[in-house]
Amino acid sequence: MEKKPPTHHLMRVRVRTRVFTRLREIAQSESKRTGDHTSVSDLVRAALTDYINVYDTAAKLKALQNVPSSRVVG
């Protein structure tokens, strides 16, 4: 039987205490606001996904700037 590749990887990072404290405050606030439990890990996963999306979009926009215009002006 073939083993499936993992769908998740555990990542450990060090963050400043004040950053973690603020993330915990935000998670608690979001939990109260939505009624669903929000963890610091949820916030970090969302931030990483957002970063990747912004990075990829910026790369696409940069690539479009390098494409010569095919429009004829006149």
PyMOL commands that set and color helices and strands:
alter all, ss='L'
color gray80, all
select helices_A, chain A and resi 17-34+40-65
alter helices_A, ss='H'
color red, helices_A
deselect
rebuild
show_as cartoon
